[in-house]
């Protein structure tokens, strides 16, 4: 049928997200692209815009025959939402019925222009089937500058950005706990659409991440019977001085 197709960019096999998925899953990039195509074709058949997909992570893993594939997509930012209610970011930009209608319209316009050119002068340069849409990079639309000159960022690019930010804070988890903390923060905020506890969209994700890391570190320190400052790798501000009374007793 005419609508049984999806759009794939030439650069997809070498995108950084594909490289990261291949490293995480222990497979080559071509295998990752094949599994992505299988997922995108299924989403094109089962949804209009790739949003509100009421399936679980384990179902998507079975769909592409690869355990951990759905979690990997979340980590690289190619799958949002929570388990049981997932969405594919920007799916309707390239696929879905709206994008296909746009592509078919561009095809008709290109054919019409080609017919008009044939009547007047031979054009040796073929018209493109579809003019590429401007790429909307997350980092371009995500960072703004306040009136005071301070840059704010609504949400991070991926988990690694959160990990690096938390590691630079004065109070943060250590070792594997830092990675778990960053991943938990990313998954929880992705599930609620990067909003605060009152349901208001975040202006800048970093203050909330700083508080999240500090709370995580304090909780771990409390379980281990340590003070939060010691758990963060700092030393006490002062040490007890020997009592003058003790010195007199020694004499």
Secondary structure per residue as TSV (DSSP state, phi and psi in degrees):
chain	resnum	aa	ss	phi	psi
A	1	X	-	360.0	158.1
A	2	X	T	-64.8	-30.8
A	3	X	T	-88.9	1.3
A	4	X	-	-86.5	71.4
A	5	X	-	-157.5	159.7
A	6	X	-	-133.8	159.3
A	7	X	-	-99.2	132.3
A	8	X	-	-131.1	132.9
A	9	X	-	-77.2	150.8
A	10	X	T	-62.2	-29.8
A	11	X	T	-84.4	-3.6
A	12	X	G	-55.5	-46.4
A	13	X	G	-60.4	-23.1
A	14	X	G	-111.9	12.6
A	15	X	-	-68.0	149.0
A	16	X	H	-56.6	-34.4
A	17	X	H	-65.1	-37.3
A	18	X	H	-67.6	-40.6
A	19	X	H	-62.3	-43.4
A	20	X	H	-63.7	-42.2
A	21	X	H	-61.7	-41.9
A	22	X	H	-61.4	-41.0
A	23	X	H	-66.9	-42.8
A	24	X	H	-67.1	-38.5
A	25	X	H	-92.4	-11.0
A	26	X	T	72.4	31.7
A	27	X	S	-128.1	169.6
A	28	X	-	-83.3	167.2
A	29	X	H	-65.3	-35.1
A	30	X	H	-63.9	-38.1
A	31	X	H	-65.2	-38.6
A	32	X	H	-61.9	-45.2
A	33	X	H	-61.3	-41.5
A	34	X	H	-61.0	-41.3
A	35	X	H	-70.7	-35.3
A	36	X	H	-63.1	-42.5
A	37	X	H	-61.4	-42.0
A	38	X	H	-61.8	-41.1
A	39	X	H	-66.7	-46.7
A	40	X	H	-66.4	-36.6
A	41	X	H	-64.6	-43.4
A	42	X	H	-62.2	-43.6
A	43	X	H	-65.0	-36.0
A	44	X	H	-66.0	-32.3
A	45	X	H	-79.3	-33.4
A	46	X	H	-101.8	-9.5
A	47	X	-	-141.4	164.0
A	48	X	S	-88.4	-42.2
A	49	X	S	-126.5	4.6
A	50	X	S	82.0	7.9
A	51	X	-	-106.9	158.6
A	52	X	S	54.4	48.8
A	53	X	B	-85.4	111.6
A	54	X	-	-87.5	65.3
A	55	X	-	-133.4	167.7
A	56	X	-	-100.5	166.5
A	57	X	H	-60.0	-40.9
A	58	X	H	-65.2	-32.3
A	59	X	H	-64.8	-44.7
A	60	X	H	-63.5	-36.6
A	61	X	H	-61.4	-42.4
A	62	X	H	-68.4	-34.7
A	63	X	H	-61.0	-40.0
A	64	X	H	-102.1	4.1
A	65	X	T	58.6	47.1
A	66	X	-	-151.8	104.0
A	67	X	T	-61.4	137.0
A	68	X	T	85.9	1.1
A	69	X	H	-66.6	-42.7
A	70	X	H	-64.8	-43.1
A	71	X	H	-63.4	-38.2
A	72	X	H	-62.5	-39.7
A	73	X	H	-62.2	-38.4
A	74	X	H	-63.7	-42.0
A	75	X	H	-65.6	-33.9
A	76	X	H	-92.0	0.1
A	77	X	T	86.1	16.4
A	78	X	S	-102.1	8.6
A	79	X	-	-151.3	128.3
A	80	X	E	-119.5	173.8
A	81	X	E	97.4	-163.9
A	82	X	E	-121.4	165.9
A	83	X	T	-60.4	118.4
A	84	X	T	103.7	-14.7
A	85	X	E	-148.3	85.8
A	86	X	E	-109.9	163.9
A	87	X	E	-149.3	149.8
A	88	X	-	-102.7	112.3
A	89	X	T	-59.2	137.3
A	90	X	T	59.6	22.6
A	91	X	H	-62.6	-40.0
A	92	X	H	-77.3	-2.4
A	93	X	H	-72.7	-33.7
A	94	X	H	-116.4	-28.2
A	95	X	S	-130.8	-171.6
A	96	X	H	85.5	165.6
A	97	X	H	-64.6	-36.9
A	98	X	H	-63.2	-46.6
A	99	X	H	-64.9	-36.2
A	100	X	H	-68.8	-39.6
A	101	X	H	-60.9	-40.6
A	102	X	H	-63.9	-41.5
A	103	X	H	-66.4	-41.1
A	104	X	H	-65.7	-36.5
A	105	X	H	-63.6	-44.3
A	106	X	H	-62.3	-34.6
A	107	X	H	-64.6	-44.8
A	108	X	H	-64.2	-41.5
A	109	X	H	-62.6	-42.6
A	110	X	H	-63.1	-41.5
A	111	X	H	-66.2	-38.3
A	112	X	H	-64.4	-44.1
A	113	X	H	-63.5	-38.7
A	114	X	H	-63.7	-39.6
A	115	X	H	-64.2	-40.1
A	116	X	H	-67.3	-38.1
A	117	X	H	-66.9	-34.5
A	118	X	H	-65.6	-29.3
A	119	X	H	-75.3	-24.4
A	120	X	H	-105.0	-58.1
A	121	X	S	-147.5	146.6
A	122	X	-	-72.7	124.0
A	123	X	-	-104.9	112.7
A	124	X	-	-82.4	-8.8
A	125	X	S	-102.2	111.4
A	126	X	-	-68.5	144.8
A	127	X	-	-70.9	141.3
A	128	X	-	-67.1	145.8
A	129	X	S	-61.2	-41.8
A	130	X	S	-145.6	127.3
A	131	X	-	-68.3	129.6
A	132	X	-	-63.5	135.9
A	133	X	-	-73.8	147.1
A	134	X	-	-62.8	130.9
A	135	X	-	-67.8	128.1
A	136	X	-	-99.2	90.6
A	137	X	-	-71.2	137.8
A	138	X	H	-61.0	-38.6
A	139	X	H	-69.8	-24.1
A	140	X	H	-73.7	-45.0
A	141	X	H	-92.0	-5.1
A	142	X	H	-94.8	-25.5
A	143	X	E	-106.0	128.7
A	144	X	E	-128.6	167.1
A	145	X	E	-118.7	130.1
A	146	X	-	-78.3	174.5
A	147	X	T	-65.4	-21.4
A	148	X	T	-88.1	-0.6
A	149	X	S	90.8	3.9
A	150	X	-	-88.4	132.2
A	151	X	E	-82.1	136.3
A	152	X	E	-123.1	149.9
A	153	X	E	-132.5	122.0
A	154	X	S	-69.0	-42.8
A	155	X	S	-150.3	154.8
A	156	X	-	-78.2	166.1
A	157	X	S	-73.5	-41.0
A	158	X	S	-161.2	-176.7
A	159	X	H	-65.1	-35.3
A	160	X	H	-63.3	-33.1
A	161	X	H	-66.3	-38.8
A	162	X	H	-65.2	-43.3
A	163	X	H	-58.5	-46.2
A	164	X	H	-65.9	-39.7
A	165	X	H	-65.5	-46.1
A	166	X	H	-63.5	-37.7
A	167	X	H	-65.1	-22.3
A	168	X	T	-88.5	-3.2
A	169	X	S	-83.5	159.6
A	170	X	S	-66.4	-36.6
A	171	X	S	-123.2	114.2
A	172	X	-	-155.3	159.7
A	173	X	-	-65.5	163.1
A	174	X	-	-116.6	153.4
A	175	X	T	60.9	-134.2
A	176	X	H	-65.6	-26.1
A	177	X	H	-63.1	-33.3
A	178	X	H	-64.1	-43.6
A	179	X	H	-63.1	-44.6
A	180	X	H	-63.1	-38.6
A	181	X	H	-63.6	-46.3
A	182	X	H	-63.8	-42.4
A	183	X	H	-66.1	-41.6
A	184	X	H	-63.0	-43.5
A	185	X	H	-61.7	-44.8
A	186	X	H	-62.8	-45.1
A	187	X	H	-66.9	-42.3
A	188	X	H	-64.6	-44.0
A	189	X	H	-71.7	-33.8
A	190	X	H	-63.9	-34.9
A	191	X	H	-68.5	-32.7
A	192	X	H	-100.9	2.5
A	193	X	T	79.5	30.4
A	194	X	S	55.7	62.4
A	195	X	B	-127.5	159.1
A	196	X	-	-82.4	-176.4
A	197	X	T	-66.7	-15.9
A	198	X	T	-93.2	1.9
A	199	X	S	84.1	11.3
A	200	X	-	-91.2	129.7
A	201	X	B	-57.0	140.3
A	202	X	-	-69.8	139.8
A	203	X	S	-84.1	-36.7
A	204	X	-	-146.4	125.0
A	205	X	H	-76.2	-19.4
A	206	X	H	-68.7	-41.6
A	207	X	H	-59.7	-39.6
A	208	X	H	-67.6	-37.5
A	209	X	H	-66.5	-38.0
A	210	X	H	-62.2	-44.6
A	211	X	H	-66.2	-39.0
A	212	X	H	-62.6	-44.4
A	213	X	H	-66.2	-40.5
A	214	X	H	-65.2	-42.6
A	215	X	H	-62.7	-42.3
A	216	X	H	-60.6	-44.4
A	217	X	H	-65.0	-42.1
A	218	X	H	-64.2	-41.1
A	219	X	H	-63.4	-41.3
A	220	X	H	-67.0	-38.0
A	221	X	H	-66.5	-38.9
A	222	X	H	-65.4	-38.6
A	223	X	H	-65.7	-34.1
A	224	X	H	-86.6	-2.4
A	225	X	T	76.2	25.7
A	226	X	-	-113.4	162.0
A	227	X	-	-80.0	148.8
A	228	X	H	-55.6	-38.9
A	229	X	H	-62.3	-41.4
A	230	X	H	-67.2	-35.9
A	231	X	H	-66.7	-27.2
A	232	X	T	-85.4	3.0
A	233	X	T	90.8	17.3
A	234	X	-	-103.2	165.4
A	235	X	-	-104.2	153.6
A	236	X	-	-58.4	148.8
A	237	X	S	-69.2	-29.4
A	238	X	-	-144.3	157.5
A	239	X	-	-117.9	144.0
A	240	X	-	-63.3	136.1
A	241	X	-	-90.3	148.0
A	242	X	-	-63.7	142.5
A	243	X	-	-73.2	138.6
A	244	X	H	-63.1	-33.0
A	245	X	H	-64.2	-37.6
A	246	X	H	-64.1	-37.3
A	247	X	H	-65.5	-38.6
A	248	X	H	-63.6	-41.0
A	249	X	H	-65.2	-33.6
A	250	X	H	-66.4	-35.3
A	251	X	-	-69.0	360.0
